[in-house]
Amino acid sequence: MLELRDSPNEYLWRRLEALVDCMVSESQGIPIRNVKNFMSVIPSVFSGSDIVLWFMVHAGADDVAEAVHLASRIAAYGYLFPIAAMDHAMAVRNDSHTYYRFQTPCLYPSRCSQHETDTTVDYAV
């Protein structure tokens, strides 16, 4: 396993993971819920508009464009991902019909070696 002190990204990972911890918090984090779909239920998800609103209220984003950009960067680093099979883009959408989940903490970039992240990307679906 890659030691954080050996990585040039240590500072970045620490800051991002502190932010993600706040996003996951039960008290002030993004509300996670089960969504009823036509004939099924999608468990433990949140919408793009939930993410954008959270960034504007809790992270100090000045406008919607900045909140979408910040959320998209968090997704690009692999801390959250869209659940729709046809939606592989890592850009977060500001709508209530695109759903996301947080990545499992054991698969955060800081906990994988560089070789593992270069060759495979695992998503906890």
Contacts in CASP RR format, 6 or more apart in sequence:
PFRMAT RR
TARGET T0000
AUTHOR 0000-0000-0000
METHOD contacts of the structure
MODEL  1
MLELRDSPNEYLWRRLEALVDCMVSESQGIPIRNVKNFMSVIPSVFSGSD
IVLWFMVHAGADDVAEAVHLASRIAAYGYLFPIAAMDHAMAVRNDSHTYY
RFQTPCLYPSRCSQHETDTTVDYAV
1 111 0 8 1.000
1 112 0 8 1.000
1 113 0 8 1.000
2 110 0 8 1.000
2 111 0 8 1.000
2 112 0 8 1.000
2 113 0 8 1.000
2 114 0 8 1.000
4 10 0 8 1.000
4 13 0 8 1.000
4 14 0 8 1.000
4 110 0 8 1.000
7 13 0 8 1.000
7 110 0 8 1.000
7 114 0 8 1.000
9 109 0 8 1.000
9 110 0 8 1.000
10 110 0 8 1.000
13 108 0 8 1.000
13 109 0 8 1.000
13 110 0 8 1.000
14 110 0 8 1.000
16 74 0 8 1.000
16 77 0 8 1.000
16 79 0 8 1.000
17 79 0 8 1.000
17 108 0 8 1.000
17 110 0 8 1.000
19 59 0 8 1.000
19 74 0 8 1.000
20 74 0 8 1.000
20 79 0 8 1.000
20 80 0 8 1.000
20 102 0 8 1.000
22 28 0 8 1.000
22 29 0 8 1.000
22 58 0 8 1.000
22 59 0 8 1.000
23 29 0 8 1.000
23 30 0 8 1.000
23 51 0 8 1.000
23 54 0 8 1.000
23 74 0 8 1.000
23 102 0 8 1.000
24 30 0 8 1.000
24 102 0 8 1.000
28 58 0 8 1.000
29 54 0 8 1.000
29 58 0 8 1.000
30 46 0 8 1.000
30 50 0 8 1.000
30 51 0 8 1.000
30 54 0 8 1.000
31 46 0 8 1.000
31 50 0 8 1.000
32 44 0 8 1.000
32 45 0 8 1.000
32 46 0 8 1.000
33 44 0 8 1.000
33 45 0 8 1.000
33 46 0 8 1.000
34 41 0 8 1.000
34 42 0 8 1.000
34 43 0 8 1.000
34 44 0 8 1.000
34 45 0 8 1.000
35 41 0 8 1.000
35 42 0 8 1.000
35 45 0 8 1.000
35 99 0 8 1.000
36 42 0 8 1.000
42 83 0 8 1.000
42 99 0 8 1.000
44 101 0 8 1.000
45 83 0 8 1.000
45 99 0 8 1.000
45 100 0 8 1.000
45 101 0 8 1.000
46 99 0 8 1.000
46 100 0 8 1.000
46 101 0 8 1.000
47 95 0 8 1.000
47 96 0 8 1.000
47 97 0 8 1.000
47 98 0 8 1.000
47 99 0 8 1.000
47 100 0 8 1.000
48 71 0 8 1.000
48 92 0 8 1.000
48 93 0 8 1.000
48 94 0 8 1.000
48 95 0 8 1.000
48 96 0 8 1.000
48 98 0 8 1.000
48 99 0 8 1.000
48 100 0 8 1.000
49 94 0 8 1.000
49 95 0 8 1.000
49 96 0 8 1.000
50 96 0 8 1.000
51 67 0 8 1.000
51 71 0 8 1.000
51 80 0 8 1.000
51 92 0 8 1.000
51 100 0 8 1.000
52 61 0 8 1.000
52 64 0 8 1.000
52 67 0 8 1.000
52 68 0 8 1.000
52 71 0 8 1.000
52 92 0 8 1.000
52 94 0 8 1.000
53 67 0 8 1.000
55 61 0 8 1.000
55 66 0 8 1.000
55 67 0 8 1.000
55 70 0 8 1.000
55 71 0 8 1.000
56 63 0 8 1.000
56 64 0 8 1.000
56 67 0 8 1.000
59 67 0 8 1.000
59 70 0 8 1.000
61 67 0 8 1.000
61 70 0 8 1.000
64 94 0 8 1.000
67 94 0 8 1.000
68 91 0 8 1.000
68 92 0 8 1.000
68 93 0 8 1.000
68 94 0 8 1.000
71 80 0 8 1.000
71 92 0 8 1.000
72 90 0 8 1.000
72 91 0 8 1.000
72 92 0 8 1.000
74 80 0 8 1.000
74 92 0 8 1.000
75 81 0 8 1.000
75 82 0 8 1.000
75 90 0 8 1.000
75 91 0 8 1.000
75 92 0 8 1.000
75 100 0 8 1.000
76 90 0 8 1.000
77 109 0 8 1.000
78 90 0 8 1.000
78 103 0 8 1.000
78 108 0 8 1.000
78 109 0 8 1.000
79 102 0 8 1.000
79 103 0 8 1.000
79 108 0 8 1.000
80 92 0 8 1.000
80 100 0 8 1.000
80 101 0 8 1.000
80 102 0 8 1.000
80 103 0 8 1.000
81 90 0 8 1.000
81 100 0 8 1.000
81 101 0 8 1.000
81 103 0 8 1.000
81 123 0 8 1.000
82 88 0 8 1.000
82 89 0 8 1.000
82 90 0 8 1.000
82 98 0 8 1.000
82 99 0 8 1.000
82 100 0 8 1.000
83 99 0 8 1.000
83 100 0 8 1.000
83 101 0 8 1.000
83 125 0 8 1.000
84 98 0 8 1.000
84 99 0 8 1.000
87 98 0 8 1.000
92 98 0 8 1.000
92 100 0 8 1.000
101 124 0 8 1.000
101 125 0 8 1.000
103 123 0 8 1.000
103 124 0 8 1.000
104 124 0 8 1.000
105 111 0 8 1.000
107 122 0 8 1.000
107 123 0 8 1.000
107 124 0 8 1.000
109 117 0 8 1.000
END
